[in-house]
Amino acid sequence: MAITREEVRHIARLARIALSDSEVDSFGDQIGKLLDYTKQLDRLDTNAVAPTIHLADTGTLLRDDIVCPFEDTEAILKSATDRAGDFFRVPRILE
């Protein structure tokens, strides 16, 4: 599958990579060969294969979100560089 020099430059720009003209040609050839190779997957018959979301059936790995009070608030707050009462004060990031 052919990939144009403009497409290679666009991909490089998205990846924040500077490429010389010779690198654009080289990567264009390599990406084209990779796309040709992956086209082989289109020939596979996957009708009998059940769709999967994950390779391992592990269920959800997230714990329940349970509020647990912490008794020694002062121990945590004394490490704050700036605080307001019982809260951490952080720099404003939104206008």
PDB file of N, CA, C and O in Angstrom:
ATOM      1  N   MET A   1       0.859  -1.170   0.000  1.00  0.00           N
ATOM      2  CA  MET A   1       0.000   0.000   0.000  1.00  0.00           C
ATOM      3  C   MET A   1       0.901   1.227   0.000  1.00  0.00           C
ATOM      4  O   MET A   1       1.757   1.385   0.870  1.00  0.00           O
ATOM      5  N   ALA A   2       0.702   2.059  -0.953  1.00  0.00           N
ATOM      6  CA  ALA A   2       1.539   3.248  -1.075  1.00  0.00           C
ATOM      7  C   ALA A   2       1.094   4.307  -0.083  1.00  0.00           C
ATOM      8  O   ALA A   2      -0.094   4.485   0.186  1.00  0.00           O
ATOM      9  N   ILE A   3       2.079   4.995   0.447  1.00  0.00           N
ATOM     10  CA  ILE A   3       1.813   6.109   1.353  1.00  0.00           C
ATOM     11  C   ILE A   3       2.570   7.315   0.803  1.00  0.00           C
ATOM     12  O   ILE A   3       3.746   7.204   0.454  1.00  0.00           O
ATOM     13  N   THR A   4       1.921   8.435   0.728  1.00  0.00           N
ATOM     14  CA  THR A   4       2.527   9.615   0.108  1.00  0.00           C
ATOM     15  C   THR A   4       3.511  10.289   1.059  1.00  0.00           C
ATOM     16  O   THR A   4       3.480  10.089   2.273  1.00  0.00           O
ATOM     17  N   ARG A   5       4.377  11.088   0.464  1.00  0.00           N
ATOM     18  CA  ARG A   5       5.345  11.860   1.266  1.00  0.00           C
ATOM     19  C   ARG A   5       4.605  12.804   2.217  1.00  0.00           C
ATOM     20  O   ARG A   5       5.047  13.022   3.345  1.00  0.00           O
ATOM     21  N   GLU A   6       3.479  13.366   1.762  1.00  0.00           N
ATOM     22  CA  GLU A   6       2.705  14.275   2.603  1.00  0.00           C
ATOM     23  C   GLU A   6       2.136  13.535   3.809  1.00  0.00           C
ATOM     24  O   GLU A   6       2.096  14.081   4.912  1.00  0.00           O
ATOM     25  N   GLU A   7       1.699  12.300   3.604  1.00  0.00           N
ATOM     26  CA  GLU A   7       1.182  11.503   4.724  1.00  0.00           C
ATOM     27  C   GLU A   7       2.289  11.183   5.730  1.00  0.00           C
ATOM     28  O   GLU A   7       2.066  11.216   6.940  1.00  0.00           O
ATOM     29  N   VAL A   8       3.477  10.876   5.221  1.00  0.00           N
ATOM     30  CA  VAL A   8       4.613  10.617   6.120  1.00  0.00           C
ATOM     31  C   VAL A   8       4.948  11.873   6.906  1.00  0.00           C
ATOM     32  O   VAL A   8       5.187  11.811   8.112  1.00  0.00           O
ATOM     33  N   ARG A   9       4.965  13.001   6.234  1.00  0.00           N
ATOM     34  CA  ARG A   9       5.248  14.269   6.927  1.00  0.00           C
ATOM     35  C   ARG A   9       4.172  14.579   7.967  1.00  0.00           C
ATOM     36  O   ARG A   9       4.474  15.075   9.053  1.00  0.00           O
ATOM     37  N   HIS A  10       2.923  14.286   7.632  1.00  0.00           N
ATOM     38  CA  HIS A  10       1.821  14.516   8.572  1.00  0.00           C
ATOM     39  C   HIS A  10       1.979  13.633   9.809  1.00  0.00           C
ATOM     40  O   HIS A  10       1.828  14.106  10.936  1.00  0.00           O
ATOM     41  N   ILE A  11       2.280  12.361   9.600  1.00  0.00           N
ATOM     42  CA  ILE A  11       2.500  11.443  10.731  1.00  0.00           C
ATOM     43  C   ILE A  11       3.672  11.915  11.579  1.00  0.00           C
ATOM     44  O   ILE A  11       3.601  11.899  12.808  1.00  0.00           O
ATOM     45  N   ALA A  12       4.758  12.339  10.921  1.00  0.00           N
ATOM     46  CA  ALA A  12       5.929  12.837  11.656  1.00  0.00           C
ATOM     47  C   ALA A  12       5.578  14.081  12.455  1.00  0.00           C
ATOM     48  O   ALA A  12       6.032  14.245  13.588  1.00  0.00           O
ATOM     49  N   ARG A  13       4.771  14.958  11.869  1.00  0.00           N
ATOM     50  CA  ARG A  13       4.363  16.179  12.578  1.00  0.00           C
ATOM     51  C   ARG A  13       3.519  15.826  13.801  1.00  0.00           C
ATOM     52  O   ARG A  13       3.688  16.423  14.864  1.00  0.00           O
ATOM     53  N   LEU A  14       2.608  14.857  13.656  1.00  0.00           N
ATOM     54  CA  LEU A  14       1.788  14.429  14.793  1.00  0.00           C
ATOM     55  C   LEU A  14       2.644  13.828  15.904  1.00  0.00           C
ATOM     56  O   LEU A  14       2.355  13.998  17.088  1.00  0.00           O
ATOM     57  N   ALA A  15       3.714  13.116  15.500  1.00  0.00           N
ATOM     58  CA  ALA A  15       4.612  12.481  16.475  1.00  0.00           C
ATOM     59  C   ALA A  15       5.696  13.445  16.952  1.00  0.00           C
ATOM     60  O   ALA A  15       6.541  13.083  17.771  1.00  0.00           O
ATOM     61  N   ARG A  16       5.668  14.670  16.435  1.00  0.00           N
ATOM     62  CA  ARG A  16       6.668  15.690  16.798  1.00  0.00           C
ATOM     63  C   ARG A  16       8.083  15.208  16.481  1.00  0.00           C
ATOM     64  O   ARG A  16       9.004  15.359  17.284  1.00  0.00           O
ATOM     65  N   ILE A  17       8.235  14.614  15.269  1.00  0.00           N
ATOM     66  CA  ILE A  17       9.527  14.106  14.820  1.00  0.00           C
ATOM     67  C   ILE A  17       9.939  14.889  13.574  1.00  0.00           C
ATOM     68  O   ILE A  17       9.158  15.021  12.632  1.00  0.00           O
ATOM     69  N   ALA A  18      11.154  15.403  13.572  1.00  0.00           N
ATOM     70  CA  ALA A  18      11.682  16.084  12.400  1.00  0.00           C
ATOM     71  C   ALA A  18      12.359  15.054  11.506  1.00  0.00           C
ATOM     72  O   ALA A  18      13.208  14.287  11.960  1.00  0.00           O
ATOM     73  N   LEU A  19      11.976  15.041  10.229  1.00  0.00           N
ATOM     74  CA  LEU A  19      12.542  14.084   9.279  1.00  0.00           C
ATOM     75  C   LEU A  19      13.187  14.824   8.112  1.00  0.00           C
ATOM     76  O   LEU A  19      12.663  15.829   7.631  1.00  0.00           O
ATOM     77  N   SER A  20      14.335  14.310   7.664  1.00  0.00           N
ATOM     78  CA  SER A  20      14.953  14.837   6.449  1.00  0.00           C
ATOM     79  C   SER A  20      14.213  14.250   5.251  1.00  0.00           C
ATOM     80  O   SER A  20      13.401  13.338   5.405  1.00  0.00           O
ATOM     81  N   ASP A  21      14.496  14.775   4.056  1.00  0.00           N
ATOM     82  CA  ASP A  21      13.833  14.266   2.853  1.00  0.00           C
ATOM     83  C   ASP A  21      14.131  12.793   2.628  1.00  0.00           C
ATOM     84  O   ASP A  21      13.246  12.037   2.227  1.00  0.00           O
ATOM     85  N   SER A  22      15.370  12.375   2.882  1.00  0.00           N
ATOM     86  CA  SER A  22      15.712  10.963   2.690  1.00  0.00           C
ATOM     87  C   SER A  22      14.996  10.083   3.725  1.00  0.00           C
ATOM     88  O   SER A  22      14.622   8.951   3.421  1.00  0.00           O
ATOM     89  N   GLU A  23      14.807  10.597   4.934  1.00  0.00           N
ATOM     90  CA  GLU A  23      14.081   9.841   5.959  1.00  0.00           C
ATOM     91  C   GLU A  23      12.603   9.727   5.598  1.00  0.00           C
ATOM     92  O   GLU A  23      11.977   8.699   5.857  1.00  0.00           O
ATOM     93  N   VAL A  24      12.044  10.780   5.003  1.00  0.00           N
ATOM     94  CA  VAL A  24      10.646  10.730   4.571  1.00  0.00           C
ATOM     95  C   VAL A  24      10.460   9.603   3.562  1.00  0.00           C
ATOM     96  O   VAL A  24       9.505   8.832   3.655  1.00  0.00           O
ATOM     97  N   ASP A  25      11.378   9.509   2.592  1.00  0.00           N
ATOM     98  CA  ASP A  25      11.303   8.445   1.595  1.00  0.00           C
ATOM     99  C   ASP A  25      11.476   7.072   2.240  1.00  0.00           C
ATOM    100  O   ASP A  25      10.729   6.141   1.936  1.00  0.00           O
ATOM    101  N   SER A  26      12.446   6.948   3.118  1.00  0.00           N
ATOM    102  CA  SER A  26      12.732   5.671   3.774  1.00  0.00           C
ATOM    103  C   SER A  26      11.555   5.216   4.635  1.00  0.00           C
ATOM    104  O   SER A  26      11.129   4.064   4.556  1.00  0.00           O
ATOM    105  N   PHE A  27      11.036   6.126   5.455  1.00  0.00           N
ATOM    106  CA  PHE A  27       9.902   5.774   6.311  1.00  0.00           C
ATOM    107  C   PHE A  27       8.651   5.506   5.491  1.00  0.00           C
ATOM    108  O   PHE A  27       7.840   4.656   5.860  1.00  0.00           O
ATOM    109  N   GLY A  28       8.484   6.215   4.389  1.00  0.00           N
ATOM    110  CA  GLY A  28       7.340   5.968   3.518  1.00  0.00           C
ATOM    111  C   GLY A  28       7.366   4.553   2.971  1.00  0.00           C
ATOM    112  O   GLY A  28       6.338   3.875   2.940  1.00  0.00           O
ATOM    113  N   ASP A  29       8.548   4.101   2.536  1.00  0.00           N
ATOM    114  CA  ASP A  29       8.685   2.725   2.051  1.00  0.00           C
ATOM    115  C   ASP A  29       8.404   1.730   3.161  1.00  0.00           C
ATOM    116  O   ASP A  29       7.692   0.748   2.951  1.00  0.00           O
ATOM    117  N   GLN A  30       8.962   1.978   4.351  1.00  0.00           N
ATOM    118  CA  GLN A  30       8.786   1.053   5.475  1.00  0.00           C
ATOM    119  C   GLN A  30       7.325   0.980   5.922  1.00  0.00           C
ATOM    120  O   GLN A  30       6.805  -0.106   6.176  1.00  0.00           O
ATOM    121  N   ILE A  31       6.672   2.121   6.016  1.00  0.00           N
ATOM    122  CA  ILE A  31       5.264   2.133   6.430  1.00  0.00           C
ATOM    123  C   ILE A  31       4.412   1.423   5.380  1.00  0.00           C
ATOM    124  O   ILE A  31       3.496   0.678   5.728  1.00  0.00           O
ATOM    125  N   GLY A  32       4.706   1.648   4.101  1.00  0.00           N
ATOM    126  CA  GLY A  32       3.977   0.971   3.031  1.00  0.00           C
ATOM    127  C   GLY A  32       4.113  -0.541   3.121  1.00  0.00           C
ATOM    128  O   GLY A  32       3.128  -1.263   2.966  1.00  0.00           O
ATOM    129  N   LYS A  33       5.333  -1.027   3.373  1.00  0.00           N
ATOM    130  CA  LYS A  33       5.555  -2.475   3.521  1.00  0.00           C
ATOM    131  C   LYS A  33       4.813  -3.020   4.732  1.00  0.00           C
ATOM    132  O   LYS A  33       4.253  -4.115   4.682  1.00  0.00           O
ATOM    133  N   LEU A  34       4.810  -2.262   5.812  1.00  0.00           N
ATOM    134  CA  LEU A  34       4.098  -2.693   7.021  1.00  0.00           C
ATOM    135  C   LEU A  34       2.596  -2.783   6.761  1.00  0.00           C
ATOM    136  O   LEU A  34       1.949  -3.741   7.182  1.00  0.00           O
ATOM    137  N   LEU A  35       2.049  -1.799   6.078  1.00  0.00           N
ATOM    138  CA  LEU A  35       0.620  -1.815   5.765  1.00  0.00           C
ATOM    139  C   LEU A  35       0.276  -2.973   4.822  1.00  0.00           C
ATOM    140  O   LEU A  35      -0.768  -3.608   4.970  1.00  0.00           O
ATOM    141  N   ASP A  36       1.161  -3.245   3.851  1.00  0.00           N
ATOM    142  CA  ASP A  36       0.943  -4.389   2.952  1.00  0.00           C
ATOM    143  C   ASP A  36       0.940  -5.691   3.737  1.00  0.00           C
ATOM    144  O   ASP A  36       0.113  -6.569   3.491  1.00  0.00           O
ATOM    145  N   TYR A  37       1.860  -5.815   4.673  1.00  0.00           N
ATOM    146  CA  TYR A  37       1.961  -7.033   5.480  1.00  0.00           C
ATOM    147  C   TYR A  37       0.701  -7.235   6.331  1.00  0.00           C
ATOM    148  O   TYR A  37       0.188  -8.349   6.432  1.00  0.00           O
ATOM    149  N   THR A  38       0.213  -6.162   6.936  1.00  0.00           N
ATOM    150  CA  THR A  38      -0.967  -6.291   7.792  1.00  0.00           C
ATOM    151  C   THR A  38      -2.241  -6.531   6.982  1.00  0.00           C
ATOM    152  O   THR A  38      -3.244  -6.981   7.537  1.00  0.00           O
ATOM    153  N   LYS A  39      -2.219  -6.238   5.677  1.00  0.00           N
ATOM    154  CA  LYS A  39      -3.375  -6.517   4.822  1.00  0.00           C
ATOM    155  C   LYS A  39      -3.657  -8.018   4.762  1.00  0.00           C
ATOM    156  O   LYS A  39      -4.770  -8.422   4.427  1.00  0.00           O
ATOM    157  N   GLN A  40      -2.663  -8.848   5.081  1.00  0.00           N
ATOM    158  CA  GLN A  40      -2.867 -10.297   5.081  1.00  0.00           C
ATOM    159  C   GLN A  40      -3.958 -10.695   6.072  1.00  0.00           C
ATOM    160  O   GLN A  40      -4.613 -11.721   5.894  1.00  0.00           O
ATOM    161  N   LEU A  41      -4.152  -9.902   7.096  1.00  0.00           N
ATOM    162  CA  LEU A  41      -5.179 -10.212   8.088  1.00  0.00           C
ATOM    163  C   LEU A  41      -6.579 -10.168   7.485  1.00  0.00           C
ATOM    164  O   LEU A  41      -7.489 -10.825   7.990  1.00  0.00           O
ATOM    165  N   ASP A  42      -6.763  -9.403   6.413  1.00  0.00           N
ATOM    166  CA  ASP A  42      -8.070  -9.328   5.761  1.00  0.00           C
ATOM    167  C   ASP A  42      -8.489 -10.666   5.160  1.00  0.00           C
ATOM    168  O   ASP A  42      -9.679 -10.912   4.961  1.00  0.00           O
ATOM    169  N   ARG A  43      -7.519 -11.530   4.869  1.00  0.00           N
ATOM    170  CA  ARG A  43      -7.822 -12.822   4.253  1.00  0.00           C
ATOM    171  C   ARG A  43      -8.233 -13.880   5.271  1.00  0.00           C
ATOM    172  O   ARG A  43      -8.695 -14.954   4.886  1.00  0.00           O
ATOM    173  N   LEU A  44      -8.076 -13.602   6.543  1.00  0.00           N
ATOM    174  CA  LEU A  44      -8.414 -14.580   7.570  1.00  0.00           C
ATOM    175  C   LEU A  44      -9.918 -14.669   7.769  1.00  0.00           C
ATOM    176  O   LEU A  44     -10.611 -13.652   7.779  1.00  0.00           O
ATOM    177  N   ASP A  45     -10.422 -15.891   7.928  1.00  0.00           N
ATOM    178  CA  ASP A  45     -11.840 -16.104   8.214  1.00  0.00           C
ATOM    179  C   ASP A  45     -12.022 -16.076   9.732  1.00  0.00           C
ATOM    180  O   ASP A  45     -11.596 -16.995  10.431  1.00  0.00           O
ATOM    181  N   THR A  46     -12.646 -15.032  10.227  1.00  0.00           N
ATOM    182  CA  THR A  46     -12.828 -14.875  11.673  1.00  0.00           C
ATOM    183  C   THR A  46     -14.285 -15.037  12.092  1.00  0.00           C
ATOM    184  O   THR A  46     -14.660 -14.644  13.197  1.00  0.00           O
ATOM    185  N   ASN A  47     -15.104 -15.610  11.224  1.00  0.00           N
ATOM    186  CA  ASN A  47     -16.530 -15.764  11.531  1.00  0.00           C
ATOM    187  C   ASN A  47     -16.771 -16.639  12.758  1.00  0.00           C
ATOM    188  O   ASN A  47     -17.721 -16.405  13.505  1.00  0.00           O
ATOM    189  N   ALA A  48     -15.926 -17.638  12.974  1.00  0.00           N
ATOM    190  CA  ALA A  48     -16.127 -18.559  14.098  1.00  0.00           C
ATOM    191  C   ALA A  48     -15.422 -18.080  15.372  1.00  0.00           C
ATOM    192  O   ALA A  48     -15.455 -18.767  16.393  1.00  0.00           O
ATOM    193  N   VAL A  49     -14.797 -16.926  15.318  1.00  0.00           N
ATOM    194  CA  VAL A  49     -14.063 -16.408  16.472  1.00  0.00           C
ATOM    195  C   VAL A  49     -14.964 -15.446  17.240  1.00  0.00           C
ATOM    196  O   VAL A  49     -15.490 -14.481  16.685  1.00  0.00           O
ATOM    197  N   ALA A  50     -15.128 -15.734  18.527  1.00  0.00           N
ATOM    198  CA  ALA A  50     -15.964 -14.864  19.361  1.00  0.00           C
ATOM    199  C   ALA A  50     -15.249 -13.531  19.593  1.00  0.00           C
ATOM    200  O   ALA A  50     -14.045 -13.509  19.845  1.00  0.00           O
ATOM    201  N   PRO A  51     -15.983 -12.429  19.510  1.00  0.00           N
ATOM    202  CA  PRO A  51     -15.346 -11.129  19.764  1.00  0.00           C
ATOM    203  C   PRO A  51     -14.889 -11.022  21.215  1.00  0.00           C
ATOM    204  O   PRO A  51     -15.546 -11.524  22.126  1.00  0.00           O
ATOM    205  N   THR A  52     -13.775 -10.372  21.409  1.00  0.00           N
ATOM    206  CA  THR A  52     -13.245 -10.172  22.764  1.00  0.00           C
ATOM    207  C   THR A  52     -12.919  -8.709  22.971  1.00  0.00           C
ATOM    208  O   THR A  52     -12.625  -7.971  22.031  1.00  0.00           O
ATOM    209  N   ILE A  53     -12.978  -8.319  24.210  1.00  0.00           N
ATOM    210  CA  ILE A  53     -12.572  -6.968  24.573  1.00  0.00           C
ATOM    211  C   ILE A  53     -11.182  -7.017  25.198  1.00  0.00           C
ATOM    212  O   ILE A  53     -10.342  -6.151  24.952  1.00  0.00           O
ATOM    213  N   HIS A  54     -10.957  -8.048  26.011  1.00  0.00           N
ATOM    214  CA  HIS A  54      -9.672  -8.240  26.674  1.00  0.00           C
ATOM    215  C   HIS A  54      -9.159  -9.628  26.365  1.00  0.00           C
ATOM    216  O   HIS A  54      -9.938 -10.550  26.123  1.00  0.00           O
ATOM    217  N   LEU A  55      -7.861  -9.774  26.372  1.00  0.00           N
ATOM    218  CA  LEU A  55      -7.273 -11.085  26.120  1.00  0.00           C
ATOM    219  C   LEU A  55      -7.489 -12.023  27.296  1.00  0.00           C
ATOM    220  O   LEU A  55      -7.622 -13.232  27.109  1.00  0.00           O
ATOM    221  N   ALA A  56      -7.525 -11.485  28.489  1.00  0.00           N
ATOM    222  CA  ALA A  56      -7.707 -12.310  29.683  1.00  0.00           C
ATOM    223  C   ALA A  56      -9.045 -11.958  30.323  1.00  0.00           C
ATOM    224  O   ALA A  56      -9.382 -10.782  30.468  1.00  0.00           O
ATOM    225  N   ASP A  57      -9.789 -12.962  30.698  1.00  0.00           N
ATOM    226  CA  ASP A  57     -11.078 -12.733  31.339  1.00  0.00           C
ATOM    227  C   ASP A  57     -10.860 -12.565  32.841  1.00  0.00           C
ATOM    228  O   ASP A  57     -11.036 -13.506  33.615  1.00  0.00           O
ATOM    229  N   THR A  58     -10.480 -11.369  33.235  1.00  0.00           N
ATOM    230  CA  THR A  58     -10.155 -11.112  34.637  1.00  0.00           C
ATOM    231  C   THR A  58     -11.255 -10.362  35.370  1.00  0.00           C
ATOM    232  O   THR A  58     -11.192 -10.203  36.589  1.00  0.00           O
ATOM    233  N   GLY A  59     -12.250  -9.907  34.649  1.00  0.00           N
ATOM    234  CA  GLY A  59     -13.266  -9.088  35.296  1.00  0.00           C
ATOM    235  C   GLY A  59     -12.710  -7.702  35.571  1.00  0.00           C
ATOM    236  O   GLY A  59     -11.617  -7.360  35.119  1.00  0.00           O
ATOM    237  N   THR A  60     -13.445  -6.929  36.292  1.00  0.00           N
ATOM    238  CA  THR A  60     -12.968  -5.588  36.613  1.00  0.00           C
ATOM    239  C   THR A  60     -11.903  -5.642  37.699  1.00  0.00           C
ATOM    240  O   THR A  60     -12.054  -6.336  38.705  1.00  0.00           O
ATOM    241  N   LEU A  61     -10.846  -4.911  37.483  1.00  0.00           N
ATOM    242  CA  LEU A  61      -9.747  -4.886  38.440  1.00  0.00           C
ATOM    243  C   LEU A  61      -9.816  -3.676  39.357  1.00  0.00           C
ATOM    244  O   LEU A  61      -8.935  -3.472  40.193  1.00  0.00           O
ATOM    245  N   LEU A  62     -10.859  -2.879  39.201  1.00  0.00           N
ATOM    246  CA  LEU A  62     -10.983  -1.675  40.010  1.00  0.00           C
ATOM    247  C   LEU A  62     -11.659  -1.991  41.331  1.00  0.00           C
ATOM    248  O   LEU A  62     -12.578  -2.808  41.394  1.00  0.00           O
ATOM    249  N   ARG A  63     -11.203  -1.349  42.367  1.00  0.00           N
ATOM    250  CA  ARG A  63     -11.813  -1.548  43.678  1.00  0.00           C
ATOM    251  C   ARG A  63     -13.024  -0.644  43.810  1.00  0.00           C
ATOM    252  O   ARG A  63     -13.181   0.317  43.057  1.00  0.00           O
ATOM    253  N   ASP A  64     -13.870  -0.957  44.766  1.00  0.00           N
ATOM    254  CA  ASP A  64     -15.010  -0.094  45.044  1.00  0.00           C
ATOM    255  C   ASP A  64     -14.517   1.239  45.580  1.00  0.00           C
ATOM    256  O   ASP A  64     -13.526   1.293  46.308  1.00  0.00           O
ATOM    257  N   ASP A  65     -15.200   2.303  45.223  1.00  0.00           N
ATOM    258  CA  ASP A  65     -14.851   3.642  45.683  1.00  0.00           C
ATOM    259  C   ASP A  65     -15.542   3.885  47.011  1.00  0.00           C
ATOM    260  O   ASP A  65     -16.695   4.312  47.062  1.00  0.00           O
ATOM    261  N   ILE A  66     -14.820   3.606  48.081  1.00  0.00           N
ATOM    262  CA  ILE A  66     -15.372   3.716  49.429  1.00  0.00           C
ATOM    263  C   ILE A  66     -14.641   4.833  50.174  1.00  0.00           C
ATOM    264  O   ILE A  66     -13.411   4.875  50.201  1.00  0.00           O
ATOM    265  N   VAL A  67     -15.403   5.721  50.768  1.00  0.00           N
ATOM    266  CA  VAL A  67     -14.815   6.800  51.553  1.00  0.00           C
ATOM    267  C   VAL A  67     -14.337   6.236  52.886  1.00  0.00           C
ATOM    268  O   VAL A  67     -15.091   5.594  53.617  1.00  0.00           O
ATOM    269  N   CYS A  68     -13.060   6.493  53.182  1.00  0.00           N
ATOM    270  CA  CYS A  68     -12.485   6.038  54.452  1.00  0.00           C
ATOM    271  C   CYS A  68     -11.918   7.260  55.164  1.00  0.00           C
ATOM    272  O   CYS A  68     -10.984   7.883  54.659  1.00  0.00           O
ATOM    273  N   PRO A  69     -12.451   7.608  56.304  1.00  0.00           N
ATOM    274  CA  PRO A  69     -11.926   8.776  57.024  1.00  0.00           C
ATOM    275  C   PRO A  69     -10.484   8.523  57.472  1.00  0.00           C
ATOM    276  O   PRO A  69     -10.104   7.405  57.817  1.00  0.00           O
ATOM    277  N   PHE A  70      -9.702   9.598  57.454  1.00  0.00           N
ATOM    278  CA  PHE A  70      -8.311   9.530  57.898  1.00  0.00           C
ATOM    279  C   PHE A  70      -8.215  10.351  59.177  1.00  0.00           C
ATOM    280  O   PHE A  70      -8.584  11.526  59.197  1.00  0.00           O
ATOM    281  N   GLU A  71      -7.730   9.743  60.221  1.00  0.00           N
ATOM    282  CA  GLU A  71      -7.744  10.381  61.540  1.00  0.00           C
ATOM    283  C   GLU A  71      -6.689  11.473  61.709  1.00  0.00           C
ATOM    284  O   GLU A  71      -6.945  12.472  62.382  1.00  0.00           O
ATOM    285  N   ASP A  72      -5.509  11.301  61.110  1.00  0.00           N
ATOM    286  CA  ASP A  72      -4.412  12.237  61.358  1.00  0.00           C
ATOM    287  C   ASP A  72      -4.242  13.197  60.173  1.00  0.00           C
ATOM    288  O   ASP A  72      -3.239  13.140  59.463  1.00  0.00           O
ATOM    289  N   THR A  73      -5.224  14.073  59.967  1.00  0.00           N
ATOM    290  CA  THR A  73      -5.198  15.026  58.866  1.00  0.00           C
ATOM    291  C   THR A  73      -3.981  15.939  58.956  1.00  0.00           C
ATOM    292  O   THR A  73      -3.383  16.271  57.932  1.00  0.00           O
ATOM    293  N   GLU A  74      -3.615  16.340  60.145  1.00  0.00           N
ATOM    294  CA  GLU A  74      -2.483  17.263  60.341  1.00  0.00           C
ATOM    295  C   GLU A  74      -1.179  16.653  59.831  1.00  0.00           C
ATOM    296  O   GLU A  74      -0.324  17.376  59.320  1.00  0.00           O
ATOM    297  N   ALA A  75      -1.014  15.346  59.958  1.00  0.00           N
ATOM    298  CA  ALA A  75       0.203  14.684  59.482  1.00  0.00           C
ATOM    299  C   ALA A  75       0.351  14.848  57.971  1.00  0.00           C
ATOM    300  O   ALA A  75       1.465  15.010  57.473  1.00  0.00           O
ATOM    301  N   ILE A  76      -0.759  14.806  57.240  1.00  0.00           N
ATOM    302  CA  ILE A  76      -0.707  14.988  55.790  1.00  0.00           C
ATOM    303  C   ILE A  76      -0.537  16.458  55.444  1.00  0.00           C
ATOM    304  O   ILE A  76       0.262  16.805  54.574  1.00  0.00           O
ATOM    305  N   LEU A  77      -1.286  17.325  56.124  1.00  0.00           N
ATOM    306  CA  LEU A  77      -1.263  18.746  55.785  1.00  0.00           C
ATOM    307  C   LEU A  77       0.053  19.431  56.133  1.00  0.00           C
ATOM    308  O   LEU A  77       0.363  20.471  55.551  1.00  0.00           O
ATOM    309  N   LYS A  78       0.829  18.893  57.050  1.00  0.00           N
ATOM    310  CA  LYS A  78       2.086  19.568  57.395  1.00  0.00           C
ATOM    311  C   LYS A  78       3.115  19.453  56.271  1.00  0.00           C
ATOM    312  O   LYS A  78       4.111  20.177  56.285  1.00  0.00           O
ATOM    313  N   SER A  79       2.905  18.569  55.308  1.00  0.00           N
ATOM    314  CA  SER A  79       3.822  18.474  54.168  1.00  0.00           C
ATOM    315  C   SER A  79       3.433  19.435  53.038  1.00  0.00           C
ATOM    316  O   SER A  79       4.155  19.543  52.047  1.00  0.00           O
ATOM    317  N   ALA A  80       2.307  20.130  53.176  1.00  0.00           N
ATOM    318  CA  ALA A  80       1.843  21.057  52.140  1.00  0.00           C
ATOM    319  C   ALA A  80       2.736  22.284  52.090  1.00  0.00           C
ATOM    320  O   ALA A  80       3.111  22.832  53.127  1.00  0.00           O
ATOM    321  N   THR A  81       3.077  22.717  50.874  1.00  0.00           N
ATOM    322  CA  THR A  81       3.863  23.945  50.730  1.00  0.00           C
ATOM    323  C   THR A  81       3.000  25.176  50.955  1.00  0.00           C
ATOM    324  O   THR A  81       3.499  26.226  51.360  1.00  0.00           O
ATOM    325  N   ASP A  82       1.692  25.044  50.690  1.00  0.00           N
ATOM    326  CA  ASP A  82       0.765  26.147  50.916  1.00  0.00           C
ATOM    327  C   ASP A  82      -0.581  25.528  51.283  1.00  0.00           C
ATOM    328  O   ASP A  82      -1.055  24.615  50.605  1.00  0.00           O
ATOM    329  N   ARG A  83      -1.181  26.014  52.330  1.00  0.00           N
ATOM    330  CA  ARG A  83      -2.462  25.466  52.743  1.00  0.00           C
ATOM    331  C   ARG A  83      -3.397  26.554  53.215  1.00  0.00           C
ATOM    332  O   ARG A  83      -2.978  27.649  53.591  1.00  0.00           O
ATOM    333  N   ALA A  84      -4.674  26.225  53.186  1.00  0.00           N
ATOM    334  CA  ALA A  84      -5.703  27.126  53.671  1.00  0.00           C
ATOM    335  C   ALA A  84      -6.580  26.313  54.613  1.00  0.00           C
ATOM    336  O   ALA A  84      -7.464  25.580  54.171  1.00  0.00           O
ATOM    337  N   GLY A  85      -6.338  26.444  55.884  1.00  0.00           N
ATOM    338  CA  GLY A  85      -7.085  25.672  56.874  1.00  0.00           C
ATOM    339  C   GLY A  85      -6.766  24.195  56.748  1.00  0.00           C
ATOM    340  O   GLY A  85      -5.606  23.800  56.865  1.00  0.00           O
ATOM    341  N   ASP A  86      -7.771  23.380  56.514  1.00  0.00           N
ATOM    342  CA  ASP A  86      -7.577  21.938  56.360  1.00  0.00           C
ATOM    343  C   ASP A  86      -7.482  21.505  54.898  1.00  0.00           C
ATOM    344  O   ASP A  86      -7.773  20.356  54.567  1.00  0.00           O
ATOM    345  N   PHE A  87      -7.073  22.427  54.024  1.00  0.00           N
ATOM    346  CA  PHE A  87      -7.011  22.127  52.600  1.00  0.00           C
ATOM    347  C   PHE A  87      -5.641  22.493  52.027  1.00  0.00           C
ATOM    348  O   PHE A  87      -4.967  23.395  52.524  1.00  0.00           O
ATOM    349  N   PHE A  88      -5.244  21.774  50.972  1.00  0.00           N
ATOM    350  CA  PHE A  88      -4.044  22.150  50.217  1.00  0.00           C
ATOM    351  C   PHE A  88      -4.414  23.302  49.307  1.00  0.00           C
ATOM    352  O   PHE A  88      -5.481  23.295  48.692  1.00  0.00           O
ATOM    353  N   ARG A  89      -3.540  24.293  49.217  1.00  0.00           N
ATOM    354  CA  ARG A  89      -3.749  25.393  48.274  1.00  0.00           C
ATOM    355  C   ARG A  89      -2.821  25.113  47.094  1.00  0.00           C
ATOM    356  O   ARG A  89      -1.622  24.893  47.265  1.00  0.00           O
ATOM    357  N   VAL A  90      -3.406  25.125  45.889  1.00  0.00           N
ATOM    358  CA  VAL A  90      -2.644  24.833  44.678  1.00  0.00           C
ATOM    359  C   VAL A  90      -2.760  26.007  43.707  1.00  0.00           C
ATOM    360  O   VAL A  90      -3.697  26.799  43.809  1.00  0.00           O
ATOM    361  N   PRO A  91      -1.824  26.127  42.771  1.00  0.00           N
ATOM    362  CA  PRO A  91      -1.908  27.221  41.816  1.00  0.00           C
ATOM    363  C   PRO A  91      -3.164  27.130  40.967  1.00  0.00           C
ATOM    364  O   PRO A  91      -3.613  26.036  40.624  1.00  0.00           O
ATOM    365  N   ARG A  92      -3.721  28.266  40.632  1.00  0.00           N
ATOM    366  CA  ARG A  92      -4.915  28.322  39.784  1.00  0.00           C
ATOM    367  C   ARG A  92      -4.525  27.921  38.360  1.00  0.00           C
ATOM    368  O   ARG A  92      -3.538  28.419  37.819  1.00  0.00           O
ATOM    369  N   ILE A  93      -5.302  27.023  37.759  1.00  0.00           N
ATOM    370  CA  ILE A  93      -4.997  26.608  36.383  1.00  0.00           C
ATOM    371  C   ILE A  93      -6.097  27.008  35.407  1.00  0.00           C
ATOM    372  O   ILE A  93      -5.884  26.957  34.196  1.00  0.00           O
ATOM    373  N   LEU A  94      -7.246  27.396  35.893  1.00  0.00           N
ATOM    374  CA  LEU A  94      -8.341  27.823  35.028  1.00  0.00           C
ATOM    375  C   LEU A  94      -8.623  29.293  35.261  1.00  0.00           C
ATOM    376  O   LEU A  94      -8.495  29.804  36.374  1.00  0.00           O
ATOM    377  N   GLU A  95      -9.005  29.956  34.193  1.00  0.00           N
ATOM    378  CA  GLU A  95      -9.330  31.383  34.298  1.00  0.00           C
ATOM    379  C   GLU A  95     -10.752  31.547  34.762  1.00  0.00           C
ATOM    380  O   GLU A  95     -11.225  32.673  34.915  1.00  0.00           O
TER     381      GLU A  95
END
